[in-house]
Amino acid sequence: MHPFAYSRPASLDDVVAADVSTERAGPPTEAARQFLAGGTTILDLMRLDVMRPDVLVDLNRVSPQDYSRIDVTRRGIRLGFLTRMADAAENPNIKRDYPVIAEALELAASPQVRNMATIAGNVLQRTRCPYFRETSWSACNKRNPGSGCAAMDGVNRLHAVLGASDQCIATYPGDLAQALIALDAIVTTAGANGRRTIPFDALHRRPANTPNVETLLKPGEVIVAIDVPAGPHTRRSHYLKIRDRQSFAFALASAAIALDLDGDTVRDARIGLGGVATVPWRARDAEEALKGKRLDEESARAAAEIAFADAKPRQHNAFKVPLGKETLVRALLETKAMEA
């Protein structure tokens, strides 16, 4: 592990007041400062020598009474960045009014990890691509820009079929993000230049020619809250996750669905896809195809075909296209059957 200093600021002002000129240019793996909350990802990557910060900034003393809160109002919910995944998953208001969030959290990781991991840390987790996490593979454009992508011609069973580029096909691994993107969540951040808001569907960047730049966050900028607006679709919402085993496994394909129905007719549909894309994936064309239609197996399958129309499978992950379609169809029909 690379030697590092440990900082434990007592306020958010102290966190963001650090001199950003000390930040090193280059990929996030070489950032001078990294933030620690639950530590369930960053510490693993530091042990693997994938991430090499000079300073590890522990955020847990930053007004936990404020930033660990879950606020529920008629306008929606606000999750403070230090909210633990388990607390959000078990919140009765979220389980009743935003079940897709509770289900996504309950299907993520293990109870022990959910008790430690925070909401903000979870949505910013790094890929589980083995070529990224194993430094003996030199060709990884996320870890070493310009070096190539070993997954292209390597073992790519777990890699993305949507949103990839010729520079990177690593899959975004999280579950919660699919629920948040489907529900039009908004992220509030704090940095040296003050606070700003970012639509959740703009937070993560597709790899394109710069796979090492994964989000819109600037050096030293932290997420402080995630807001999810209320709406007629939130109660009839559901998360379906398909994986190799039923415990502590990442999605091969997943779907977060939120529906507003008039009888069997779709007034509004929200679809987030996981396990198949390089970023949390909003299937907007598929949503539009469902609006005004009777939701049945035929219309669900038509939407699934649209959702994966631009898929680009490789040697070992081609199965994700039919699996992703079947996952979406099943998720849509299961969500329709819910009481709301």
Residue pairs with C-beta under 8 A, 6 or more apart in sequence:
1 46
1 47
1 49
2 46
2 49
2 52
2 53
4 46
4 53
4 54
4 55
4 56
5 54
5 55
5 56
6 55
6 56
6 58
7 55
7 56
7 57
7 58
8 57
8 58
8 60
8 61
9 15
9 57
9 58
9 59
9 61
9 62
10 61
10 62
11 62
11 63
12 62
12 63
12 67
12 190
12 222
12 224
15 35
15 57
15 59
15 62
15 190
15 222
16 190
16 191
16 192
16 220
16 221
16 222
17 192
18 33
18 57
18 192
18 220
20 192
20 218
20 219
20 220
22 32
22 33
23 31
23 32
23 33
23 219
23 220
24 30
24 31
24 32
26 145
26 212
27 142
27 143
27 144
27 145
27 212
28 51
28 212
28 214
29 45
29 50
29 51
29 52
29 142
29 143
29 212
30 52
31 51
31 53
31 219
32 53
32 54
32 55
33 53
33 54
33 55
33 56
33 57
33 219
33 220
34 42
34 51
34 53
34 55
34 56
34 57
35 42
35 56
35 57
35 59
35 222
36 42
36 43
36 56
36 57
36 58
36 59
36 60
37 58
37 59
37 60
37 81
37 82
37 117
37 118
37 120
37 121
38 84
38 113
38 116
38 117
38 118
38 121
39 116
40 109
40 113
40 116
40 117
40 121
41 117
41 121
41 125
41 126
42 51
42 56
42 121
45 51
45 126
45 133
46 52
46 53
46 56
48 133
48 134
48 135
49 135
50 126
50 132
50 133
50 135
50 143
59 81
59 82
59 222
60 82
62 82
64 82
66 80
67 80
67 81
67 82
67 83
67 224
67 225
68 80
68 82
68 83
68 84
68 87
69 78
69 80
69 83
70 77
70 78
70 79
70 80
70 83
70 87
70 88
70 91
70 93
70 94
71 77
71 78
72 91
72 93
72 94
72 97
73 230
74 230
75 229
75 230
76 227
76 228
76 229
76 230
77 93
77 94
77 97
77 98
77 227
77 228
77 230
78 225
78 226
78 227
78 228
79 88
79 119
79 225
79 226
79 227
79 228
80 119
80 224
80 225
81 118
81 119
81 120
81 222
81 223
81 224
81 225
81 226
82 118
82 119
82 120
83 118
83 119
84 114
84 115
84 116
84 117
84 118
84 119
85 105
85 108
85 109
85 113
85 114
85 115
85 117
85 118
85 119
85 122
85 176
86 105
86 111
86 114
86 115
88 94
88 101
88 102
88 105
88 119
89 95
89 101
89 102
89 105
89 106
89 114
90 102
91 102
94 101
94 102
95 102
96 235
97 230
97 234
97 235
98 179
98 183
98 228
98 234
98 235
98 237
99 235
99 237
99 238
99 338
100 179
100 182
100 183
100 234
100 237
100 238
100 239
100 256
100 257
100 258
101 176
101 179
101 180
101 183
101 228
101 237
103 179
103 238
103 239
104 175
104 176
104 178
104 179
104 239
104 241
104 256
105 114
105 175
105 176
106 114
107 175
107 239
107 241
108 114
108 122
108 174
108 175
108 176
109 117
109 248
110 247
110 248
119 176
119 226
120 222
120 223
120 224
120 226
122 174
122 176
122 177
123 174
123 176
123 177
123 180
123 200
123 203
123 223
123 226
124 215
124 217
124 223
125 173
125 174
126 132
126 173
126 214
127 142
127 170
127 171
127 172
127 173
128 158
128 171
128 173
128 250
129 140
129 142
129 151
129 158
129 159
129 170
129 171
130 137
130 155
131 137
131 139
131 140
131 149
131 150
131 151
131 154
131 170
132 140
132 142
132 143
132 170
135 143
137 150
138 144
138 147
139 147
139 148
139 149
139 150
140 147
140 148
140 149
140 150
141 147
141 148
141 149
141 167
141 168
141 207
141 211
141 212
142 168
142 170
142 207
142 211
142 212
142 214
143 212
145 210
145 211
145 212
149 166
149 167
149 168
149 169
149 211
151 159
151 168
151 169
151 170
152 166
152 169
152 314
153 315
155 316
156 169
156 314
156 315
156 316
156 317
157 316
157 317
158 171
158 250
158 252
158 317
159 169
159 170
159 171
159 314
159 316
159 317
160 169
160 170
160 171
160 172
160 276
160 277
160 278
160 317
161 276
161 277
161 308
161 311
161 312
161 313
161 314
161 317
161 318
161 320
161 321
161 324
162 273
162 276
162 277
162 278
162 281
162 308
162 310
162 311
162 312
163 206
163 207
163 277
163 278
163 279
163 281
164 207
164 278
164 312
165 206
165 207
165 208
165 209
165 211
165 278
167 207
167 208
167 209
167 210
167 211
168 207
168 211
168 278
169 207
169 278
169 314
170 207
170 211
170 278
171 275
171 276
171 277
171 278
172 204
172 274
172 277
172 278
172 279
172 280
173 250
173 251
174 274
174 280
175 239
175 241
175 251
175 254
175 274
177 200
177 204
177 272
177 274
177 280
178 239
178 254
178 255
178 256
178 272
178 273
178 274
178 280
178 281
179 237
179 239
179 256
179 272
180 200
180 226
180 228
180 272
180 280
181 200
181 201
181 256
181 272
181 280
181 281
181 282
182 237
182 256
182 257
182 258
182 270
182 271
182 272
182 282
183 228
183 229
183 231
183 233
183 234
183 237
183 258
183 270
184 199
184 200
184 201
184 228
184 229
184 270
185 199
185 200
185 226
185 227
185 228
185 229
186 197
186 198
186 199
186 200
186 226
186 227
186 228
186 229
187 197
187 198
187 199
187 200
187 203
187 223
187 225
187 226
187 227
188 195
188 196
188 197
188 223
188 224
188 225
188 226
188 227
189 195
189 196
189 197
189 198
189 217
189 221
189 222
189 223
189 224
190 221
190 222
190 224
191 217
191 218
191 220
191 221
191 222
192 218
192 220
192 221
193 218
195 224
198 216
200 226
200 280
201 280
201 282
202 216
203 215
203 216
203 217
204 214
204 215
204 279
204 280
205 213
205 214
205 215
205 216
205 279
206 278
206 279
207 278
217 223
228 234
231 258
231 260
231 268
232 260
232 267
232 268
233 258
233 259
233 260
233 268
233 269
233 270
234 258
235 340
236 258
236 259
236 260
236 261
236 335
236 336
236 338
236 340
237 256
237 257
237 258
237 259
237 270
237 335
237 338
238 256
238 257
238 331
238 334
238 335
238 338
239 254
239 255
239 256
239 257
239 331
240 254
240 255
240 257
240 327
240 330
240 331
240 334
241 251
241 254
241 274
241 275
242 251
242 252
242 253
242 254
242 275
242 323
242 327
243 249
243 250
243 251
243 252
243 275
244 252
250 275
251 274
251 275
252 275
252 320
252 323
253 273
253 274
253 275
253 276
253 320
253 323
253 324
253 327
254 273
254 274
254 275
254 327
255 271
255 272
255 273
255 274
255 327
255 328
255 330
255 331
255 332
256 270
256 271
256 272
256 273
256 274
256 331
257 269
257 270
257 271
257 272
257 331
257 332
257 334
257 335
258 268
258 269
258 270
258 335
259 266
259 268
259 269
259 270
259 295
259 332
259 335
259 336
260 266
260 267
260 268
260 269
261 267
261 295
261 336
261 340
264 294
264 295
264 296
264 336
265 292
265 293
265 294
265 295
266 290
266 291
266 292
266 293
266 294
266 295
266 299
267 291
268 287
268 291
269 286
269 287
269 290
269 291
269 303
269 332
270 287
271 282
271 283
271 284
271 286
271 287
271 303
271 307
271 328
271 332
272 280
272 281
272 282
272 283
273 281
273 282
273 283
273 307
273 324
273 328
274 280
274 281
275 320
275 324
276 308
276 311
276 320
276 324
283 303
283 306
283 307
283 328
285 306
285 307
285 309
286 303
286 304
286 306
286 307
286 328
287 303
289 299
289 302
289 303
289 306
290 299
290 300
290 303
290 332
293 299
295 332
295 333
295 336
297 329
297 333
300 328
300 329
300 332
300 333
301 325
301 329
303 328
303 332
304 324
304 325
304 326
304 328
304 329
305 325
307 324
307 325
307 328
308 321
308 324
308 325
311 320
311 321
311 324
313 320
313 321
